[in-house]
Amino acid sequence: MDTQQKHKMATQLILTALFIGLTAGVLSGLIGIGGGIIMVPALVFFMNYTQHQAQGTSLAVLTLPVVILASLYYYQQCQKMGTPLDLKIIGLIALGFVVGGFFGSKIAIAVNQDVLKKIFAVILFYTACKMLNWDTMIVKWIKGVF
């Protein structure tokens, strides 16, 4: 592989990583998602990361203060609207997240990558069904059939 091809690949890799980060950041600021839902699948599909690499990278990105500006903006705007963010709840959730993240990563590393992908997909699918209220629609349909 010559120098020009290496440079082209490096540029493509940089642009892909920046695009994934930008997309995750915009969606994180817009609707509070980004890490698992955007970064992990994007790293697997566009950068050929393993599921373990993608999950670890997503968590590593979140350890940096990447969402501080969006969080501060939400804090200020919610204060103005009379619906302030509860810093005690944020702290408690963060504490639980740190402890849970540690143990979750230990479990994830022990799980086969293909099984981990399936668990990840089922959780995303379940979340989508709940958010779209498909679960209640399906229950109503089943009750109507019987």
TIRO-2110 file (N, C-alpha, C; in Angstrom, 1 decimal):
// TIRO-2110
0.9, -1.2, 0.0, N, 1, A
0.0, 0.0, 0.0, CA, 1, A
0.9, 1.2, 0.0, C, 1, A
0.7, 2.1, -1.0, N, 2, A
1.5, 3.3, -1.0, CA, 2, A
1.1, 4.4, -0.1, C, 2, A
1.9, 5.4, 0.0, N, 3, A
1.6, 6.5, 0.9, CA, 3, A
0.3, 7.2, 0.6, C, 3, A
0.0, 7.4, -0.6, N, 4, A
-1.2, 8.1, -1.0, CA, 4, A
-2.5, 7.3, -0.6, C, 4, A
-2.4, 6.0, -0.7, N, 5, A
-3.6, 5.2, -0.2, CA, 5, A
-3.7, 5.2, 1.3, C, 5, A
-2.6, 5.2, 2.0, N, 6, A
-2.6, 5.3, 3.4, CA, 6, A
-3.2, 6.6, 3.9, C, 6, A
-2.8, 7.7, 3.2, N, 7, A
-3.3, 9.0, 3.6, CA, 7, A
-4.8, 9.1, 3.3, C, 7, A
-5.3, 8.5, 2.2, N, 8, A
-6.7, 8.5, 1.8, CA, 8, A
-7.5, 7.7, 2.9, C, 8, A
-6.9, 6.5, 3.3, N, 9, A
-7.6, 5.7, 4.3, CA, 9, A
-7.6, 6.5, 5.7, C, 9, A
-6.5, 7.1, 6.0, N, 10, A
-6.5, 7.9, 7.3, CA, 10, A
-7.5, 9.0, 7.2, C, 10, A
-7.6, 9.7, 6.1, N, 11, A
-8.6, 10.8, 6.0, CA, 11, A
-10.0, 10.3, 6.1, C, 11, A
-10.3, 9.2, 5.4, N, 12, A
-11.6, 8.6, 5.5, CA, 12, A
-11.9, 8.2, 6.9, C, 12, A
-11.0, 7.6, 7.6, N, 13, A
-11.2, 7.1, 9.0, CA, 13, A
-11.5, 8.3, 9.9, C, 13, A
-10.7, 9.4, 9.7, N, 14, A
-10.9, 10.6, 10.5, CA, 14, A
-12.3, 11.2, 10.2, C, 14, A
-12.7, 11.3, 9.0, N, 15, A
-14.0, 11.9, 8.6, CA, 15, A
-15.1, 11.0, 9.1, C, 15, A
-15.0, 9.7, 9.0, N, 16, A
-16.0, 8.8, 9.5, CA, 16, A
-16.2, 8.9, 11.1, C, 16, A
-15.1, 9.0, 11.8, N, 17, A
-15.1, 9.1, 13.2, CA, 17, A
-15.7, 10.4, 13.6, C, 17, A
-15.4, 11.5, 12.9, N, 18, A
-15.9, 12.8, 13.2, CA, 18, A
-17.4, 12.9, 12.9, C, 18, A
-17.8, 12.2, 11.8, N, 19, A
-19.3, 12.2, 11.5, CA, 19, A
-20.1, 11.4, 12.5, C, 19, A
-19.5, 10.3, 13.0, N, 20, A
-20.2, 9.5, 14.0, CA, 20, A
-20.3, 10.3, 15.3, C, 20, A
-19.3, 11.0, 15.7, N, 21, A
-19.3, 11.8, 16.9, CA, 21, A
-20.3, 13.0, 16.7, C, 21, A
-20.3, 13.6, 15.6, N, 22, A
-21.2, 14.8, 15.4, CA, 22, A
-22.6, 14.3, 15.4, C, 22, A
-22.9, 13.2, 14.7, N, 23, A
-24.3, 12.7, 14.7, CA, 23, A
-24.7, 12.3, 16.1, C, 23, A
-23.9, 11.6, 16.9, N, 24, A
-24.2, 11.2, 18.2, CA, 24, A
-24.4, 12.4, 19.1, C, 24, A
-23.5, 13.4, 18.9, N, 25, A
-23.6, 14.7, 19.7, CA, 25, A
-24.9, 15.4, 19.4, C, 25, A
-25.3, 15.6, 18.2, N, 26, A
-26.5, 16.3, 17.8, CA, 26, A
-27.7, 15.6, 18.4, C, 26, A
-27.8, 14.2, 18.2, N, 27, A
-28.9, 13.5, 18.7, CA, 27, A
-28.9, 13.4, 20.2, C, 27, A
-27.7, 13.5, 20.8, N, 28, A
-27.7, 13.5, 22.3, CA, 28, A
-28.2, 14.8, 22.8, C, 28, A
-27.9, 15.9, 22.2, N, 29, A
-28.4, 17.2, 22.6, CA, 29, A
-29.8, 17.4, 22.3, C, 29, A
-30.3, 16.8, 21.1, N, 30, A
-31.6, 16.9, 20.7, CA, 30, A
-32.6, 16.1, 21.5, C, 30, A
-32.3, 14.8, 21.7, N, 31, A
-33.3, 13.9, 22.3, CA, 31, A
-32.7, 13.0, 23.4, C, 31, A
-31.5, 13.3, 23.8, N, 32, A
-30.9, 12.6, 24.9, CA, 32, A
-30.3, 11.2, 24.6, C, 32, A
-30.1, 10.9, 23.3, N, 33, A
-29.5, 9.6, 23.0, CA, 33, A
-28.2, 9.9, 22.3, C, 33, A
-27.4, 8.9, 22.1, N, 34, A
-26.1, 9.0, 21.4, CA, 34, A
-25.2, 7.8, 21.5, C, 34, A
-24.8, 7.5, 22.7, N, 35, A
-23.8, 6.5, 22.9, CA, 35, A
-24.2, 5.1, 22.4, C, 35, A
-25.1, 4.5, 23.1, N, 36, A
-25.5, 3.1, 22.7, CA, 36, A
-26.3, 3.0, 21.4, C, 36, A
-27.1, 4.0, 21.2, N, 37, A
-28.1, 3.9, 20.1, CA, 37, A
-27.4, 4.3, 18.8, C, 37, A
-26.5, 5.3, 18.8, N, 38, A
-25.9, 5.8, 17.6, CA, 38, A
-24.5, 5.3, 17.4, C, 38, A
-23.6, 5.6, 18.5, N, 39, A
-22.2, 5.3, 18.3, CA, 39, A
-21.9, 3.8, 18.2, C, 39, A
-22.5, 3.0, 19.0, N, 40, A
-22.2, 1.5, 18.9, CA, 40, A
-22.5, 0.9, 17.5, C, 40, A
-23.8, 1.1, 17.0, N, 41, A
-24.0, 0.5, 15.7, CA, 41, A
-23.1, 1.2, 14.6, C, 41, A
-22.9, 2.5, 14.7, N, 42, A
-22.1, 3.1, 13.7, CA, 42, A
-20.7, 2.6, 13.7, C, 42, A
-20.1, 2.4, 14.9, N, 43, A
-18.7, 1.9, 14.9, CA, 43, A
-18.7, 0.5, 14.4, C, 43, A
-19.7, -0.3, 14.6, N, 44, A
-19.7, -1.7, 14.1, CA, 44, A
-19.9, -1.7, 12.6, C, 44, A
-20.8, -1.0, 12.1, N, 45, A
-21.1, -1.0, 10.7, CA, 45, A
-20.2, -0.2, 9.8, C, 45, A
-19.8, 1.0, 10.2, N, 46, A
-19.0, 1.8, 9.4, CA, 46, A
-17.5, 1.7, 9.6, C, 46, A
-17.1, 1.3, 10.8, N, 47, A
-15.6, 1.2, 11.1, CA, 47, A
-15.2, -0.2, 11.4, C, 47, A
-16.1, -1.2, 11.2, N, 48, A
-15.8, -2.6, 11.4, CA, 48, A
-15.2, -2.9, 12.8, C, 48, A
-15.7, -2.3, 13.8, N, 49, A
-15.3, -2.6, 15.2, CA, 49, A
-16.1, -3.8, 15.6, C, 49, A
-15.5, -4.6, 16.6, N, 50, A
-16.2, -5.6, 17.2, CA, 50, A
-17.3, -5.0, 18.1, C, 50, A
-18.2, -5.8, 18.5, N, 51, A
-19.2, -5.3, 19.5, CA, 51, A
-18.5, -4.8, 20.8, C, 51, A
-17.6, -5.6, 21.2, N, 52, A
-16.8, -5.2, 22.4, CA, 52, A
-16.1, -3.9, 22.2, C, 52, A
-15.4, -3.7, 21.1, N, 53, A
-14.7, -2.5, 20.8, CA, 53, A
-15.6, -1.3, 20.8, C, 53, A
-16.8, -1.5, 20.1, N, 54, A
-17.7, -0.4, 19.9, CA, 54, A
-18.3, 0.0, 21.3, C, 54, A
-18.7, -0.9, 22.1, N, 55, A
-19.2, -0.6, 23.4, CA, 55, A
-18.2, 0.1, 24.3, C, 55, A
-17.0, -0.4, 24.3, N, 56, A
-15.9, 0.2, 25.0, CA, 56, A
-15.6, 1.6, 24.6, C, 56, A
-15.6, 1.8, 23.2, N, 57, A
-15.3, 3.1, 22.7, CA, 57, A
-16.4, 4.1, 23.0, C, 57, A
-17.6, 3.7, 23.0, N, 58, A
-18.8, 4.5, 23.3, CA, 58, A
-18.7, 5.0, 24.8, C, 58, A
-18.4, 4.0, 25.7, N, 59, A
-18.2, 4.4, 27.1, CA, 59, A
-17.0, 5.3, 27.3, C, 59, A
-15.9, 5.1, 26.6, N, 60, A
-14.8, 5.9, 26.7, CA, 60, A
-15.0, 7.4, 26.3, C, 60, A
-15.8, 7.5, 25.2, N, 61, A
-16.2, 8.8, 24.7, CA, 61, A
-17.0, 9.5, 25.8, C, 61, A
-17.9, 8.8, 26.4, N, 62, A
-18.8, 9.4, 27.4, CA, 62, A
-18.0, 9.8, 28.7, C, 62, A
-16.8, 9.2, 28.9, N, 63, A
-16.1, 9.6, 30.1, CA, 63, A
-15.5, 11.0, 30.0, C, 63, A
-15.3, 11.4, 28.8, N, 64, A
-14.9, 12.8, 28.6, CA, 64, A
-16.1, 13.8, 28.8, C, 64, A
-15.8, 15.0, 29.1, N, 65, A
-17.0, 15.9, 29.3, CA, 65, A
-17.6, 16.4, 28.0, C, 65, A
-18.0, 15.4, 27.1, N, 66, A
-18.5, 15.7, 25.8, CA, 66, A
-19.9, 16.4, 25.8, C, 66, A
-20.6, 16.1, 26.9, N, 67, A
-22.0, 16.6, 26.9, CA, 67, A
-22.2, 17.8, 27.9, C, 67, A
-21.1, 18.3, 28.4, N, 68, A
-21.2, 19.3, 29.4, CA, 68, A
-22.0, 20.6, 28.9, C, 68, A
-21.7, 21.0, 27.6, N, 69, A
-22.4, 22.2, 27.1, CA, 69, A
-23.9, 22.0, 27.0, C, 69, A
-24.2, 20.8, 26.4, N, 70, A
-25.7, 20.5, 26.3, CA, 70, A
-26.3, 20.4, 27.6, C, 70, A
-25.6, 19.8, 28.6, N, 71, A
-26.2, 19.6, 30.0, CA, 71, A
-26.4, 21.0, 30.6, C, 71, A
-25.4, 21.8, 30.5, N, 72, A
-25.5, 23.2, 31.1, CA, 72, A
-26.6, 24.0, 30.4, C, 72, A
-26.8, 23.8, 29.1, N, 73, A
-27.9, 24.5, 28.4, CA, 73, A
-29.2, 24.0, 28.9, C, 73, A
-29.4, 22.7, 29.0, N, 74, A
-30.6, 22.2, 29.5, CA, 74, A
-30.9, 22.7, 31.0, C, 74, A
-29.8, 22.7, 31.8, N, 75, A
-30.0, 23.1, 33.1, CA, 75, A
-30.5, 24.6, 33.2, C, 75, A
-29.9, 25.5, 32.4, N, 76, A
-30.3, 26.9, 32.4, CA, 76, A
-31.7, 27.0, 31.8, C, 76, A
-32.0, 26.3, 30.7, N, 77, A
-33.4, 26.5, 30.1, CA, 77, A
-34.5, 25.9, 31.0, C, 77, A
-34.2, 24.8, 31.6, N, 78, A
-35.2, 24.2, 32.5, CA, 78, A
-35.4, 25.1, 33.7, C, 78, A
-34.4, 25.7, 34.2, N, 79, A
-34.5, 26.7, 35.3, CA, 79, A
-35.5, 27.8, 34.9, C, 79, A
-35.2, 28.4, 33.7, N, 80, A
-36.1, 29.5, 33.1, CA, 80, A
-37.5, 29.1, 33.0, C, 80, A
-37.8, 27.8, 32.6, N, 81, A
-39.1, 27.3, 32.4, CA, 81, A
-39.8, 26.9, 33.7, C, 81, A
-39.1, 27.0, 34.8, N, 82, A
-39.7, 26.6, 36.1, CA, 82, A
-39.7, 25.1, 36.3, C, 82, A
-39.0, 24.3, 35.5, N, 83, A
-38.9, 22.9, 35.7, CA, 83, A
-37.4, 22.5, 35.8, C, 83, A
-36.8, 22.9, 36.9, N, 84, A
-35.4, 22.7, 37.1, CA, 84, A
-35.0, 21.2, 37.2, C, 84, A
-33.7, 21.0, 36.7, N, 85, A
-33.2, 19.6, 36.8, CA, 85, A
-32.8, 19.4, 38.3, C, 85, A
-33.0, 18.2, 38.8, N, 86, A
-32.8, 17.9, 40.2, CA, 86, A
-31.3, 17.4, 40.3, C, 86, A
-30.4, 18.2, 40.8, N, 87, A
-29.0, 17.8, 40.9, CA, 87, A
-28.8, 16.5, 41.8, C, 87, A
-29.7, 16.4, 42.8, N, 88, A
-29.5, 15.2, 43.7, CA, 88, A
-29.9, 13.9, 42.9, C, 88, A
-30.9, 14.0, 42.1, N, 89, A
-31.3, 12.8, 41.3, CA, 89, A
-30.2, 12.6, 40.2, C, 89, A
-29.7, 13.6, 39.6, N, 90, A
-28.6, 13.5, 38.7, CA, 90, A
-27.4, 12.8, 39.3, C, 90, A
-27.0, 13.2, 40.5, N, 91, A
-25.9, 12.6, 41.2, CA, 91, A
-26.1, 11.2, 41.6, C, 91, A
-27.4, 10.8, 42.0, N, 92, A
-27.7, 9.4, 42.4, CA, 92, A
-27.7, 8.5, 41.1, C, 92, A
-28.2, 9.0, 40.0, N, 93, A
-28.2, 8.3, 38.8, CA, 93, A
-26.8, 8.1, 38.3, C, 93, A
-26.0, 9.2, 38.4, N, 94, A
-24.6, 9.1, 38.0, CA, 94, A
-23.8, 8.1, 38.8, C, 94, A
-24.0, 8.0, 40.1, N, 95, A
-23.4, 7.1, 41.0, CA, 95, A
-23.8, 5.6, 40.6, C, 95, A
-25.1, 5.4, 40.4, N, 96, A
-25.5, 4.1, 39.9, CA, 96, A
-25.0, 3.8, 38.6, C, 96, A
-24.9, 4.7, 37.7, N, 97, A
-24.3, 4.5, 36.3, CA, 97, A
-22.9, 4.1, 36.4, C, 97, A
-22.1, 4.7, 37.3, N, 98, A
-20.7, 4.4, 37.4, CA, 98, A
-20.5, 3.0, 37.9, C, 98, A
-21.3, 2.6, 39.0, N, 99, A
-21.2, 1.3, 39.5, CA, 99, A
-21.7, 0.2, 38.5, C, 99, A
-22.9, 0.5, 38.0, N, 100, A
-23.5, -0.4, 37.0, CA, 100, A
-22.6, -0.5, 35.7, C, 100, A
-22.0, 0.6, 35.3, N, 101, A
-21.2, 0.5, 34.1, CA, 101, A
-20.0, -0.4, 34.3, C, 101, A
-19.4, -0.3, 35.5, N, 102, A
-18.3, -1.2, 35.9, CA, 102, A
-18.6, -2.6, 35.8, C, 102, A
-19.7, -3.0, 36.5, N, 103, A
-20.1, -4.4, 36.5, CA, 103, A
-20.7, -4.9, 35.2, C, 103, A
-21.4, -4.0, 34.5, N, 104, A
-21.9, -4.3, 33.1, CA, 104, A
-20.7, -4.6, 32.2, C, 104, A
-19.7, -3.8, 32.3, N, 105, A
-18.5, -4.1, 31.4, CA, 105, A
-17.8, -5.4, 31.7, C, 105, A
-17.8, -5.8, 32.9, N, 106, A
-17.2, -7.1, 33.3, CA, 106, A
-18.0, -8.2, 32.7, C, 106, A
-19.3, -8.1, 32.8, N, 107, A
-20.2, -9.1, 32.3, CA, 107, A
-20.1, -9.1, 30.7, C, 107, A
-20.1, -8.0, 30.1, N, 108, A
-20.1, -7.9, 28.6, CA, 108, A
-18.8, -8.5, 28.1, C, 108, A
-17.7, -8.3, 28.7, N, 109, A
-16.4, -8.9, 28.2, CA, 109, A
-16.5, -10.5, 28.3, C, 109, A
-17.3, -11.0, 29.2, N, 110, A
-17.4, -12.4, 29.4, CA, 110, A
-18.4, -13.1, 28.4, C, 110, A
-19.2, -12.2, 27.8, N, 111, A
-20.2, -12.7, 26.9, CA, 111, A
-19.7, -12.8, 25.4, C, 111, A
-20.0, -13.8, 24.7, N, 112, A
-19.7, -14.0, 23.3, CA, 112, A
-20.2, -12.8, 22.5, C, 112, A
-19.4, -12.3, 21.6, N, 113, A
-19.7, -11.1, 20.8, CA, 113, A
-21.0, -11.2, 20.1, C, 113, A
-21.3, -12.4, 19.5, N, 114, A
-22.6, -12.6, 18.7, CA, 114, A
-23.8, -12.5, 19.6, C, 114, A
-23.6, -13.1, 20.8, N, 115, A
-24.7, -13.1, 21.8, CA, 115, A
-24.9, -11.6, 22.3, C, 115, A
-23.8, -10.9, 22.5, N, 116, A
-23.9, -9.5, 22.9, CA, 116, A
-24.6, -8.7, 21.9, C, 116, A
-24.3, -8.9, 20.6, N, 117, A
-25.0, -8.1, 19.6, CA, 117, A
-26.5, -8.4, 19.6, C, 117, A
-26.9, -9.6, 19.8, N, 118, A
-28.3, -10.0, 19.9, CA, 118, A
-29.0, -9.4, 21.1, C, 118, A
-28.3, -9.4, 22.2, N, 119, A
-28.9, -8.7, 23.4, CA, 119, A
-29.1, -7.2, 23.2, C, 119, A
-28.1, -6.6, 22.6, N, 120, A
-28.1, -5.2, 22.2, CA, 120, A
-29.3, -4.9, 21.3, C, 120, A
-29.5, -5.7, 20.2, N, 121, A
-30.6, -5.6, 19.3, CA, 121, A
-31.9, -5.7, 19.9, C, 121, A
-32.1, -6.7, 20.8, N, 122, A
-33.4, -7.0, 21.4, CA, 122, A
-33.7, -5.8, 22.3, C, 122, A
-32.8, -5.2, 23.0, N, 123, A
-33.0, -4.1, 23.9, CA, 123, A
-33.4, -2.9, 23.1, C, 123, A
-32.7, -2.6, 22.0, N, 124, A
-33.1, -1.5, 21.1, CA, 124, A
-34.5, -1.7, 20.5, C, 124, A
-34.8, -3.0, 20.1, N, 125, A
-36.1, -3.3, 19.5, CA, 125, A
-37.2, -3.1, 20.5, C, 125, A
-37.0, -3.6, 21.7, N, 126, A
-38.0, -3.5, 22.8, CA, 126, A
-38.2, -2.0, 23.1, C, 126, A
-37.2, -1.2, 23.2, N, 127, A
-37.3, 0.2, 23.5, CA, 127, A
-38.1, 0.9, 22.4, C, 127, A
-37.8, 0.6, 21.2, N, 128, A
-38.5, 1.2, 20.0, CA, 128, A
-40.0, 0.9, 20.1, C, 128, A
-40.3, -0.4, 20.4, N, 129, A
-41.7, -0.8, 20.5, CA, 129, A
-42.4, -0.1, 21.6, C, 129, A
-41.8, 0.1, 22.8, N, 130, A
-42.4, 0.8, 23.9, CA, 130, A
-42.6, 2.3, 23.5, C, 130, A
-41.6, 2.9, 22.9, N, 131, A
-41.6, 4.3, 22.5, CA, 131, A
-42.7, 4.6, 21.5, C, 131, A
-43.0, 3.7, 20.6, N, 132, A
-44.0, 3.8, 19.6, CA, 132, A
-45.4, 3.3, 20.0, C, 132, A
-45.5, 2.8, 21.3, N, 133, A
-46.7, 2.2, 21.8, CA, 133, A
-47.2, 1.0, 21.0, C, 133, A
-46.2, 0.3, 20.4, N, 134, A
-46.6, -0.9, 19.6, CA, 134, A
-47.0, -2.0, 20.6, C, 134, A
-46.5, -2.0, 21.8, N, 135, A
-46.8, -3.0, 22.7, CA, 135, A
-48.3, -3.0, 23.1, C, 135, A
-48.9, -1.8, 23.3, N, 136, A
-50.3, -1.8, 23.6, CA, 136, A
-51.1, -2.1, 22.4, C, 136, A
-50.6, -1.7, 21.2, N, 137, A
-51.4, -2.0, 20.0, CA, 137, A
-51.4, -3.5, 19.8, C, 137, A
-50.3, -4.1, 20.0, N, 138, A
-50.3, -5.6, 19.8, CA, 138, A
-51.2, -6.3, 20.8, C, 138, A
-51.2, -5.8, 22.1, N, 139, A
-52.1, -6.4, 23.1, CA, 139, A
-53.5, -6.2, 22.7, C, 139, A
-53.9, -5.0, 22.2, N, 140, A
-55.3, -4.8, 21.8, CA, 140, A
-55.6, -5.6, 20.6, C, 140, A
-54.7, -5.8, 19.7, N, 141, A
-55.0, -6.7, 18.5, CA, 141, A
-55.2, -8.1, 18.9, C, 141, A
-54.4, -8.6, 19.8, N, 142, A
-54.5, -10.0, 20.3, CA, 142, A
-55.8, -10.2, 21.0, C, 142, A
-56.2, -9.2, 21.9, N, 143, A
-57.5, -9.3, 22.6, CA, 143, A
-58.6, -9.3, 21.6, C, 143, A
-58.5, -8.5, 20.5, N, 144, A
-59.6, -8.4, 19.5, CA, 144, A
-59.7, -9.7, 18.7, C, 144, A
-58.6, -10.5, 18.5, N, 145, A
-58.6, -11.7, 17.8, CA, 145, A
-59.3, -12.8, 18.6, C, 145, A
-59.1, -12.8, 19.9, N, 146, A
-59.7, -13.8, 20.8, CA, 146, A
-60.9, -13.2, 21.5, C, 146, A
END
